[in-house]
Amino acid sequence: MAFIACIHCLSVRVYPYMGFMTGQQYQCQDCESISPIIIEFDSEEDRLAFQAARDAEEEE
C-alpha cells in the first residue's frame, strides 16, 4: 500500500487542499504547510529509512 507524506515534516497526515485549474495542492495537518509537492512511499519502512537518512544528513 502506497501513501503520501509531507515534504517538510514527513507526516503522513496530508490531505488534498485545492485542485482543479490551480493544480493539486496538499496541506499537512501537523505542520500546516501547503504544497503541490508530496513524497510517496511504498511502505512505512521506506518512510522511516528516508527520515533516518535525512536526519543523519542534517546532523553533518
PDB file of N, CA, C and O in Angstrom:
ATOM      1  N   MET A   1       0.839  -1.180   0.000  1.00  0.00           N
ATOM      2  CA  MET A   1       0.000   0.000   0.000  1.00  0.00           C
ATOM      3  C   MET A   1       0.887   1.246   0.000  1.00  0.00           C
ATOM      4  O   MET A   1       1.717   1.408   0.894  1.00  0.00           O
ATOM      5  N   ALA A   2       0.726   2.103  -0.963  1.00  0.00           N
ATOM      6  CA  ALA A   2       1.491   3.344  -1.052  1.00  0.00           C
ATOM      7  C   ALA A   2       0.760   4.445  -0.275  1.00  0.00           C
ATOM      8  O   ALA A   2      -0.467   4.444  -0.180  1.00  0.00           O
ATOM      9  N   PHE A   3       1.523   5.366   0.268  1.00  0.00           N
ATOM     10  CA  PHE A   3       0.923   6.505   0.950  1.00  0.00           C
ATOM     11  C   PHE A   3       1.799   7.726   0.753  1.00  0.00           C
ATOM     12  O   PHE A   3       2.964   7.607   0.374  1.00  0.00           O
ATOM     13  N   ILE A   4       1.238   8.904   1.012  1.00  0.00           N
ATOM     14  CA  ILE A   4       1.956  10.154   0.782  1.00  0.00           C
ATOM     15  C   ILE A   4       2.379  10.770   2.105  1.00  0.00           C
ATOM     16  O   ILE A   4       1.793  10.501   3.153  1.00  0.00           O
ATOM     17  N   ALA A   5       3.429  11.617   2.030  1.00  0.00           N
ATOM     18  CA  ALA A   5       3.945  12.274   3.226  1.00  0.00           C
ATOM     19  C   ALA A   5       4.297  13.719   2.905  1.00  0.00           C
ATOM     20  O   ALA A   5       4.576  14.058   1.755  1.00  0.00           O
ATOM     21  N   CYS A   6       4.281  14.551   3.910  1.00  0.00           N
ATOM     22  CA  CYS A   6       4.639  15.965   3.797  1.00  0.00           C
ATOM     23  C   CYS A   6       6.131  16.098   3.498  1.00  0.00           C
ATOM     24  O   CYS A   6       6.941  15.375   4.079  1.00  0.00           O
ATOM     25  N   ILE A   7       6.507  17.013   2.599  1.00  0.00           N
ATOM     26  CA  ILE A   7       7.921  17.192   2.269  1.00  0.00           C
ATOM     27  C   ILE A   7       8.672  17.935   3.368  1.00  0.00           C
ATOM     28  O   ILE A   7       9.902  17.899   3.401  1.00  0.00           O
ATOM     29  N   HIS A   8       7.957  18.608   4.269  1.00  0.00           N
ATOM     30  CA  HIS A   8       8.602  19.382   5.321  1.00  0.00           C
ATOM     31  C   HIS A   8       8.848  18.567   6.595  1.00  0.00           C
ATOM     32  O   HIS A   8       9.955  18.565   7.133  1.00  0.00           O
ATOM     33  N   CYS A   9       7.810  17.877   7.068  1.00  0.00           N
ATOM     34  CA  CYS A   9       7.933  17.171   8.351  1.00  0.00           C
ATOM     35  C   CYS A   9       7.792  15.650   8.221  1.00  0.00           C
ATOM     36  O   CYS A   9       7.925  14.930   9.211  1.00  0.00           O
ATOM     37  N   LEU A  10       7.525  15.163   7.018  1.00  0.00           N
ATOM     38  CA  LEU A  10       7.352  13.735   6.718  1.00  0.00           C
ATOM     39  C   LEU A  10       6.144  13.102   7.411  1.00  0.00           C
ATOM     40  O   LEU A  10       6.073  11.881   7.551  1.00  0.00           O
ATOM     41  N   SER A  11       5.214  13.919   7.832  1.00  0.00           N
ATOM     42  CA  SER A  11       3.979  13.396   8.417  1.00  0.00           C
ATOM     43  C   SER A  11       3.128  12.751   7.326  1.00  0.00           C
ATOM     44  O   SER A  11       3.120  13.216   6.186  1.00  0.00           O
ATOM     45  N   VAL A  12       2.424  11.700   7.668  1.00  0.00           N
ATOM     46  CA  VAL A  12       1.519  11.063   6.718  1.00  0.00           C
ATOM     47  C   VAL A  12       0.107  11.643   6.823  1.00  0.00           C
ATOM     48  O   VAL A  12      -0.805  11.192   6.131  1.00  0.00           O
ATOM     49  N   ARG A  13      -0.068  12.635   7.682  1.00  0.00           N
ATOM     50  CA  ARG A  13      -1.372  13.279   7.843  1.00  0.00           C
ATOM     51  C   ARG A  13      -1.499  14.432   6.837  1.00  0.00           C
ATOM     52  O   ARG A  13      -1.556  15.604   7.211  1.00  0.00           O
ATOM     53  N   VAL A  14      -1.541  14.060   5.549  1.00  0.00           N
ATOM     54  CA  VAL A  14      -1.612  15.011   4.441  1.00  0.00           C
ATOM     55  C   VAL A  14      -2.911  14.768   3.697  1.00  0.00           C
ATOM     56  O   VAL A  14      -3.292  13.621   3.464  1.00  0.00           O
ATOM     57  N   TYR A  15      -3.590  15.838   3.326  1.00  0.00           N
ATOM     58  CA  TYR A  15      -4.833  15.680   2.586  1.00  0.00           C
ATOM     59  C   TYR A  15      -4.896  16.702   1.452  1.00  0.00           C
ATOM     60  O   TYR A  15      -4.244  17.744   1.519  1.00  0.00           O
ATOM     61  N   PRO A  16      -5.682  16.409   0.406  1.00  0.00           N
ATOM     62  CA  PRO A  16      -5.817  17.366  -0.693  1.00  0.00           C
ATOM     63  C   PRO A  16      -6.377  18.688  -0.184  1.00  0.00           C
ATOM     64  O   PRO A  16      -7.327  18.708   0.599  1.00  0.00           O
ATOM     65  N   TYR A  17      -5.792  19.777  -0.626  1.00  0.00           N
ATOM     66  CA  TYR A  17      -6.194  21.113  -0.180  1.00  0.00           C
ATOM     67  C   TYR A  17      -6.950  21.851  -1.279  1.00  0.00           C
ATOM     68  O   TYR A  17      -7.977  22.481  -1.026  1.00  0.00           O
ATOM     69  N   MET A  18      -6.434  21.764  -2.492  1.00  0.00           N
ATOM     70  CA  MET A  18      -7.022  22.505  -3.596  1.00  0.00           C
ATOM     71  C   MET A  18      -6.726  21.756  -4.890  1.00  0.00           C
ATOM     72  O   MET A  18      -5.767  20.988  -4.962  1.00  0.00           O
ATOM     73  N   GLY A  19      -7.515  21.972  -5.866  1.00  0.00           N
ATOM     74  CA  GLY A  19      -7.261  21.309  -7.134  1.00  0.00           C
ATOM     75  C   GLY A  19      -7.885  22.062  -8.280  1.00  0.00           C
ATOM     76  O   GLY A  19      -7.956  23.291  -8.263  1.00  0.00           O
ATOM     77  N   PHE A  20      -8.333  21.335  -9.265  1.00  0.00           N
ATOM     78  CA  PHE A  20      -8.964  21.838 -10.464  1.00  0.00           C
ATOM     79  C   PHE A  20      -7.966  22.623 -11.310  1.00  0.00           C
ATOM     80  O   PHE A  20      -6.919  22.073 -11.652  1.00  0.00           O
ATOM     81  N   MET A  21      -8.231  23.862 -11.659  1.00  0.00           N
ATOM     82  CA  MET A  21      -7.378  24.600 -12.591  1.00  0.00           C
ATOM     83  C   MET A  21      -6.060  25.050 -11.952  1.00  0.00           C
ATOM     84  O   MET A  21      -5.099  25.324 -12.670  1.00  0.00           O
ATOM     85  N   THR A  22      -5.998  25.129 -10.662  1.00  0.00           N
ATOM     86  CA  THR A  22      -4.767  25.568  -9.995  1.00  0.00           C
ATOM     87  C   THR A  22      -3.765  24.433  -9.848  1.00  0.00           C
ATOM     88  O   THR A  22      -2.618  24.669  -9.469  1.00  0.00           O
ATOM     89  N   GLY A  23      -4.169  23.234 -10.134  1.00  0.00           N
ATOM     90  CA  GLY A  23      -3.306  22.079  -9.906  1.00  0.00           C
ATOM     91  C   GLY A  23      -3.499  21.558  -8.502  1.00  0.00           C
ATOM     92  O   GLY A  23      -3.909  22.300  -7.610  1.00  0.00           O
ATOM     93  N   GLN A  24      -3.207  20.295  -8.302  1.00  0.00           N
ATOM     94  CA  GLN A  24      -3.408  19.679  -6.994  1.00  0.00           C
ATOM     95  C   GLN A  24      -2.427  20.237  -5.975  1.00  0.00           C
ATOM     96  O   GLN A  24      -1.233  20.343  -6.254  1.00  0.00           O
ATOM     97  N   GLN A  25      -2.923  20.594  -4.797  1.00  0.00           N
ATOM     98  CA  GLN A  25      -2.091  21.006  -3.679  1.00  0.00           C
ATOM     99  C   GLN A  25      -2.520  20.207  -2.458  1.00  0.00           C
ATOM    100  O   GLN A  25      -3.650  19.726  -2.376  1.00  0.00           O
ATOM    101  N   TYR A  26      -1.594  20.074  -1.511  1.00  0.00           N
ATOM    102  CA  TYR A  26      -1.839  19.276  -0.311  1.00  0.00           C
ATOM    103  C   TYR A  26      -1.518  20.106   0.917  1.00  0.00           C
ATOM    104  O   TYR A  26      -0.635  20.964   0.879  1.00  0.00           O
ATOM    105  N   GLN A  27      -2.233  19.855   2.010  1.00  0.00           N
ATOM    106  CA  GLN A  27      -1.947  20.516   3.276  1.00  0.00           C
ATOM    107  C   GLN A  27      -1.644  19.469   4.327  1.00  0.00           C
ATOM    108  O   GLN A  27      -2.345  18.464   4.441  1.00  0.00           O
ATOM    109  N   CYS A  28      -0.588  19.713   5.098  1.00  0.00           N
ATOM    110  CA  CYS A  28      -0.199  18.828   6.189  1.00  0.00           C
ATOM    111  C   CYS A  28      -0.966  19.218   7.438  1.00  0.00           C
ATOM    112  O   CYS A  28      -1.028  20.401   7.772  1.00  0.00           O
ATOM    113  N   GLN A  29      -1.545  18.269   8.128  1.00  0.00           N
ATOM    114  CA  GLN A  29      -2.284  18.553   9.351  1.00  0.00           C
ATOM    115  C   GLN A  29      -1.360  18.805  10.533  1.00  0.00           C
ATOM    116  O   GLN A  29      -1.789  19.374  11.537  1.00  0.00           O
ATOM    117  N   ASP A  30      -0.094  18.391  10.434  1.00  0.00           N
ATOM    118  CA  ASP A  30       0.825  18.579  11.551  1.00  0.00           C
ATOM    119  C   ASP A  30       1.567  19.922  11.485  1.00  0.00           C
ATOM    120  O   ASP A  30       1.549  20.682  12.453  1.00  0.00           O
ATOM    121  N   CYS A  31       2.216  20.218  10.355  1.00  0.00           N
ATOM    122  CA  CYS A  31       2.969  21.479  10.252  1.00  0.00           C
ATOM    123  C   CYS A  31       2.188  22.552   9.497  1.00  0.00           C
ATOM    124  O   CYS A  31       2.650  23.688   9.396  1.00  0.00           O
ATOM    125  N   GLU A  32       1.022  22.213   8.968  1.00  0.00           N
ATOM    126  CA  GLU A  32       0.108  23.116   8.286  1.00  0.00           C
ATOM    127  C   GLU A  32       0.672  23.732   7.006  1.00  0.00           C
ATOM    128  O   GLU A  32       0.119  24.714   6.512  1.00  0.00           O
ATOM    129  N   SER A  33       1.755  23.183   6.457  1.00  0.00           N
ATOM    130  CA  SER A  33       2.292  23.702   5.203  1.00  0.00           C
ATOM    131  C   SER A  33       1.388  23.263   4.051  1.00  0.00           C
ATOM    132  O   SER A  33       0.759  22.206   4.102  1.00  0.00           O
ATOM    133  N   ILE A  34       1.337  24.098   3.017  1.00  0.00           N
ATOM    134  CA  ILE A  34       0.566  23.811   1.815  1.00  0.00           C
ATOM    135  C   ILE A  34       1.553  23.737   0.668  1.00  0.00           C
ATOM    136  O   ILE A  34       2.351  24.653   0.470  1.00  0.00           O
ATOM    137  N   SER A  35       1.504  22.652  -0.089  1.00  0.00           N
ATOM    138  CA  SER A  35       2.488  22.440  -1.144  1.00  0.00           C
ATOM    139  C   SER A  35       1.897  21.592  -2.264  1.00  0.00           C
ATOM    140  O   SER A  35       1.064  20.720  -2.018  1.00  0.00           O
ATOM    141  N   PRO A  36       2.336  21.854  -3.505  1.00  0.00           N
ATOM    142  CA  PRO A  36       1.923  20.981  -4.601  1.00  0.00           C
ATOM    143  C   PRO A  36       2.789  19.718  -4.672  1.00  0.00           C
ATOM    144  O   PRO A  36       2.522  18.819  -5.470  1.00  0.00           O
ATOM    145  N   ILE A  37       3.819  19.659  -3.837  1.00  0.00           N
ATOM    146  CA  ILE A  37       4.763  18.545  -3.866  1.00  0.00           C
ATOM    147  C   ILE A  37       4.606  17.706  -2.603  1.00  0.00           C
ATOM    148  O   ILE A  37       4.574  18.239  -1.494  1.00  0.00           O
ATOM    149  N   ILE A  38       4.509  16.398  -2.779  1.00  0.00           N
ATOM    150  CA  ILE A  38       4.464  15.450  -1.670  1.00  0.00           C
ATOM    151  C   ILE A  38       5.454  14.335  -1.973  1.00  0.00           C
ATOM    152  O   ILE A  38       5.952  14.226  -3.094  1.00  0.00           O
ATOM    153  N   ILE A  39       5.734  13.524  -0.989  1.00  0.00           N
ATOM    154  CA  ILE A  39       6.597  12.364  -1.185  1.00  0.00           C
ATOM    155  C   ILE A  39       5.720  11.126  -1.048  1.00  0.00           C
ATOM    156  O   ILE A  39       4.909  11.032  -0.127  1.00  0.00           O
ATOM    157  N   GLU A  40       5.885  10.183  -1.963  1.00  0.00           N
ATOM    158  CA  GLU A  40       5.102   8.951  -1.915  1.00  0.00           C
ATOM    159  C   GLU A  40       6.021   7.787  -1.563  1.00  0.00           C
ATOM    160  O   GLU A  40       7.061   7.595  -2.192  1.00  0.00           O
ATOM    161  N   PHE A  41       5.632   7.019  -0.561  1.00  0.00           N
ATOM    162  CA  PHE A  41       6.394   5.856  -0.116  1.00  0.00           C
ATOM    163  C   PHE A  41       5.568   4.601  -0.341  1.00  0.00           C
ATOM    164  O   PHE A  41       4.339   4.630  -0.282  1.00  0.00           O
ATOM    165  N   ASP A  42       6.261   3.499  -0.600  1.00  0.00           N
ATOM    166  CA  ASP A  42       5.578   2.217  -0.789  1.00  0.00           C
ATOM    167  C   ASP A  42       5.250   1.543   0.533  1.00  0.00           C
ATOM    168  O   ASP A  42       4.313   0.748   0.611  1.00  0.00           O
ATOM    169  N   SER A  43       6.030   1.859   1.591  1.00  0.00           N
ATOM    170  CA  SER A  43       5.791   1.217   2.885  1.00  0.00           C
ATOM    171  C   SER A  43       6.262   2.132   4.010  1.00  0.00           C
ATOM    172  O   SER A  43       6.986   3.102   3.782  1.00  0.00           O
ATOM    173  N   GLU A  44       5.840   1.808   5.216  1.00  0.00           N
ATOM    174  CA  GLU A  44       6.260   2.563   6.399  1.00  0.00           C
ATOM    175  C   GLU A  44       7.764   2.427   6.618  1.00  0.00           C
ATOM    176  O   GLU A  44       8.411   3.372   7.070  1.00  0.00           O
ATOM    177  N   GLU A  45       8.323   1.269   6.303  1.00  0.00           N
ATOM    178  CA  GLU A  45       9.766   1.060   6.447  1.00  0.00           C
ATOM    179  C   GLU A  45      10.544   2.001   5.523  1.00  0.00           C
ATOM    180  O   GLU A  45      11.594   2.517   5.907  1.00  0.00           O
ATOM    181  N   ASP A  46      10.041   2.224   4.323  1.00  0.00           N
ATOM    182  CA  ASP A  46      10.691   3.153   3.392  1.00  0.00           C
ATOM    183  C   ASP A  46      10.683   4.573   3.944  1.00  0.00           C
ATOM    184  O   ASP A  46      11.676   5.293   3.836  1.00  0.00           O
ATOM    185  N   ARG A  47       9.558   4.972   4.539  1.00  0.00           N
ATOM    186  CA  ARG A  47       9.454   6.317   5.108  1.00  0.00           C
ATOM    187  C   ARG A  47      10.420   6.489   6.278  1.00  0.00           C
ATOM    188  O   ARG A  47      11.080   7.521   6.396  1.00  0.00           O
ATOM    189  N   LEU A  48      10.499   5.482   7.136  1.00  0.00           N
ATOM    190  CA  LEU A  48      11.399   5.555   8.286  1.00  0.00           C
ATOM    191  C   LEU A  48      12.863   5.585   7.847  1.00  0.00           C
ATOM    192  O   LEU A  48      13.665   6.310   8.434  1.00  0.00           O
ATOM    193  N   ALA A  49      13.220   4.809   6.828  1.00  0.00           N
ATOM    194  CA  ALA A  49      14.586   4.820   6.308  1.00  0.00           C
ATOM    195  C   ALA A  49      14.919   6.177   5.705  1.00  0.00           C
ATOM    196  O   ALA A  49      16.021   6.688   5.907  1.00  0.00           O
ATOM    197  N   PHE A  50      13.987   6.767   4.970  1.00  0.00           N
ATOM    198  CA  PHE A  50      14.187   8.091   4.384  1.00  0.00           C
ATOM    199  C   PHE A  50      14.365   9.137   5.474  1.00  0.00           C
ATOM    200  O   PHE A  50      15.244   9.993   5.380  1.00  0.00           O
ATOM    201  N   GLN A  51      13.528   9.069   6.512  1.00  0.00           N
ATOM    202  CA  GLN A  51      13.619  10.029   7.609  1.00  0.00           C
ATOM    203  C   GLN A  51      14.944   9.889   8.347  1.00  0.00           C
ATOM    204  O   GLN A  51      15.554  10.897   8.703  1.00  0.00           O
ATOM    205  N   ALA A  52      15.402   8.668   8.583  1.00  0.00           N
ATOM    206  CA  ALA A  52      16.682   8.446   9.260  1.00  0.00           C
ATOM    207  C   ALA A  52      17.833   9.002   8.429  1.00  0.00           C
ATOM    208  O   ALA A  52      18.745   9.623   8.975  1.00  0.00           O
ATOM    209  N   ALA A  53      17.801   8.788   7.122  1.00  0.00           N
ATOM    210  CA  ALA A  53      18.859   9.310   6.243  1.00  0.00           C
ATOM    211  C   ALA A  53      18.833  10.829   6.222  1.00  0.00           C
ATOM    212  O   ALA A  53      19.889  11.462   6.236  1.00  0.00           O
ATOM    213  N   ARG A  54      17.641  11.429   6.189  1.00  0.00           N
ATOM    214  CA  ARG A  54      17.523  12.892   6.194  1.00  0.00           C
ATOM    215  C   ARG A  54      18.016  13.470   7.518  1.00  0.00           C
ATOM    216  O   ARG A  54      18.701  14.493   7.526  1.00  0.00           O
ATOM    217  N   ASP A  55      17.678  12.828   8.631  1.00  0.00           N
ATOM    218  CA  ASP A  55      18.131  13.297   9.937  1.00  0.00           C
ATOM    219  C   ASP A  55      19.645  13.194  10.058  1.00  0.00           C
ATOM    220  O   ASP A  55      20.276  14.097  10.606  1.00  0.00           O
ATOM    221  N   ALA A  56      20.240  12.117   9.560  1.00  0.00           N
ATOM    222  CA  ALA A  56      21.694  11.941   9.607  1.00  0.00           C
ATOM    223  C   ALA A  56      22.394  12.991   8.761  1.00  0.00           C
ATOM    224  O   ALA A  56      23.455  13.487   9.139  1.00  0.00           O
ATOM    225  N   GLU A  57      21.809  13.334   7.623  1.00  0.00           N
ATOM    226  CA  GLU A  57      22.386  14.362   6.750  1.00  0.00           C
ATOM    227  C   GLU A  57      22.338  15.740   7.390  1.00  0.00           C
ATOM    228  O   GLU A  57      23.269  16.531   7.240  1.00  0.00           O
ATOM    229  N   GLU A  58      21.250  16.033   8.107  1.00  0.00           N
ATOM    230  CA  GLU A  58      21.110  17.320   8.778  1.00  0.00           C
ATOM    231  C   GLU A  58      22.094  17.461   9.926  1.00  0.00           C
ATOM    232  O   GLU A  58      22.508  18.578  10.238  1.00  0.00           O
ATOM    233  N   GLU A  59      22.482  16.360  10.567  1.00  0.00           N
ATOM    234  CA  GLU A  59      23.417  16.396  11.686  1.00  0.00           C
ATOM    235  C   GLU A  59      24.835  16.711  11.249  1.00  0.00           C
ATOM    236  O   GLU A  59      25.629  17.220  12.040  1.00  0.00           O
ATOM    237  N   GLU A  60      25.163  16.413   9.991  1.00  0.00           N
ATOM    238  CA  GLU A  60      26.515  16.629   9.496  1.00  0.00           C
ATOM    239  C   GLU A  60      26.832  18.056   9.256  1.00  0.00           C
ATOM    240  O   GLU A  60      27.943  18.380   8.837  1.00  0.00           O
TER     241      GLU A  60
END
